[in-house]
Amino acid sequence: RLPPDSNVAVLNGARRFQKANCQGSRGRVVYEFRGSLTFNGLPGNLALNWAEIQRVHETADSTLSPVALVFADQADKNQTLFSPAFLRREFFPRLRKLVEAWHSHGIKVIFHSDGNLWRVLDDFMAAGIDGLNPLEPLSHMYAGDVRRCYHDWILMGGIDASQLLVFGSEEGVRAAVRKTVSDAGANGRLWLGSSTEIHPAVPVRNALAMWDEIEQCGYYHDCHNEWRRE
């Protein structure tokens, strides 16, 4: 375990000591741990899950970041890559152990997986995750629909970066932001952004329109009510 005066950033499970005083910084470190280490069909690789959990206990510090991002893509745009039965047997029990390790340090867990996860969202809930990313609308993972079923989750992402941000108009992007805030964020717990990276195909004007509309409508005043009136 690290001494209490250590400053450490945790990226992809690796400890990186820094000269800067993290606690004195305005920013926070977001822990990123490769969730795929919690999933492997070979019994011998149960050790990987154990090693991942040990890394959590060695590095977790809620004063650096109150949130961990655990990631392992489990679906394409239509369905999970493996059957739900297989995931329930091999993946979710190990994910639950990893989530419990983070929770034991007072750190919330957001799980990242691209694709359509509807067939196993109840299993993610049973594993104890606190939120989901990136919520791809073209994979039928519209944030408003997820919010109606999972009221307490932190929802992260939600604005389509495959079609809308690439080919849409600025007003179309702004309208999507307003609707997502209305449907998924009126009571908080929405970290609104693109459904993947702002990649080179996204026009700058659309990226800026998204962020500007988030700034205008992301503080839970009457913006979402105005959308309903429209």
N, C-alpha and C positions, 0 to 999 in steps of 0.2 A: 504494500500500500504506500502511496506517495506521502511524503511529509506535508503537513497542512500549509506550509508556506510556499509550496511549489506552484509555479505557473505552467500549465500544460494545455495544449490543444490536442484534440483527439479527432483524427481524420482517418476513416477506413480502418479503424482499430489500432492505429499506430500512435504511440505517444510522441509528441514533439514539444520539447521544452522551449520556451520562448523567454527572451530577455524582458519583454514588455510586461507590465503589471496588468494582467487580464481583468482583475477585479476593479481596477481603476479606469478601465476603458469603457466607452459608451457602448461598444459592441459586446456581443455574447458569442461564445463558441457554441456551435451546434455539433453535437456528437453525431458522427456517421459510422454505423457499423453494418458490415455486409451481412444482411440477413440470410443470404444463401448458405452461410456456414451453419445455419440451424437446420438445413435440409440436405440430406443425402441418404439414398436408399441402402447404402452399405452399412451393416451393423458396426463394423470397425470404425466408421467415421462418426459414431456418436461422440468420440473424443473431440471432434471439431466443435460440437455444441458446448461441451464442457469448457473448452479453451476460450470460446467466445464469451461465455458467462464469466470466466475468471478475469478476462480483460475488462469487463464491465466493473467488477468489484475493485480492480486495481486502479481504474482511471475515472470512474464516475464522480462528479462534483457538481452539485446543483447550483453552486455559486458561479460556476463558469457558464453553464447552460442548463435551464430547466427542462430541456427537450432533447430527445435522441431520435434520429431518423434511422430506422432499420429498413433495409431494402432488399428485395428479391423478386424480380419480375415473375409473375405466376400466370399470366394470361395474355392472349392476343386480343384483337378487337371484338371477337365473338364469344370466346369462352376460355376457361382455364386450360393451361397447357397439359396438365395432368388431371385425371379424374378427381372429383371431390373426395371419393372414398380413399384414394391413395394419399391425397394431401392430409386428410384427417388422420390417417395412420402414421405418416412419416414426417409431415411438416409442422402441423399445428401444435402437437405436444411439445416440440422443441422450441417453437416460437413462443409458446406460453412461458416456458422456463426463462427464456431470454427477457421477455417483457417483465416478468416478476423480478428479475435481477435489477433492471432499471428502476422499477417502482420501489424497490427496497432502499434506493438512494434518493427517493423523492423526485424522480425524473420521469416526465411523461414520454410516451412513445408514439411517434407517428410512423405508420408503415407505408412504404412506397412500393407500388407495383403498377406498371402500365396495364392497360387492357380491361376487359369486362370481367369483373369479380363478383357479379351478383349471386352466383351459385354458392359462393363461400363467404359472403359478408357476415352471416351469422357466426361462422366459425372464427373469423377475425375478432368479432365482438367477444366471443367466448374466450379467446386467447388473451383478452384484456387490453388490446391496443386502445390508445386515446384519440387517434385520428388517422386520416387516410390521405394519401397523395398519389398521383396528381389529378385524378378525376377527369378522365378524357371524355368530353361530350360525344365524340365520334365512336367511342366504345360503349355507348349507352350508359355512361357513368356521370350523367348531369348532376351537378352538386345539389340542385334543388330536390331531385328525386332521392338522393342519398340522405339528405337532411330529414325528409319526411319519415324515413325509416329508422334513422340512427340520430336521434335528437341531440345527444350529448357529445358526439365526436367533433374534434377539430378537423375541419375540411380545408385542404391546402391545394391550391391550383384552380382548375375549373374553367379557364378561358381557353378555348380551342386554339392550339398553335399549329394544327395541321392544315386547316382550310380557312377558318375565319381570319386569323391574324395574317395569313399569307395573302389571301385573295379578297378578303372582305373590305368594305369601306370603313372609313373612320367612324361614321355614325353607327354602322352595324356593330363595330367593336364596342362603342360606348353603350349601345342598347343591350348587348350581352352582359356587360359589367353591371348595369342597373338591374337587369332581371335576375342575375345570379345573387346580387346583394339582397334583393327583395325576397327571393325564394329560399336562400340558404344562409343569409347572414344577419337577419333582422335582430336576432338575439345574441349576436357575437359568435365566437369560435369559428370564424371564417378567415383564412389566410389566402386572400384572393390573388391570383396570378395566372401565368400561362400554364398550359397542361404539359409543356415540356420546355426546354431551354428556348430563349429568344434567339433563334438560329438565323443564319444569313439570309434565308428566304423571306423573313418577316420584314416588311417595309418599316423604316424608322417611324414614319408618321403613325402607323397602326400601333406600334409598341408604345409610343408616347401618348396616343389617345387612350390606350388601356390604363396606363399609370395615372394620367390626368383625371380620368373618370373615377378611378379608385380613390384618388385624393378627394374628389368632390363628394362621392357617395359612400365612402367607407367608414364614416364616423357615426352612423346610426342616427342621423337626424331625419328630416322628412323626405329624403330622396327616395327611399323605397316606397313610401306612401304615394309620392307623385307618380311613380311607375304604375302602381295599382290603379290610380285614377285614369291613366292613359288607356 
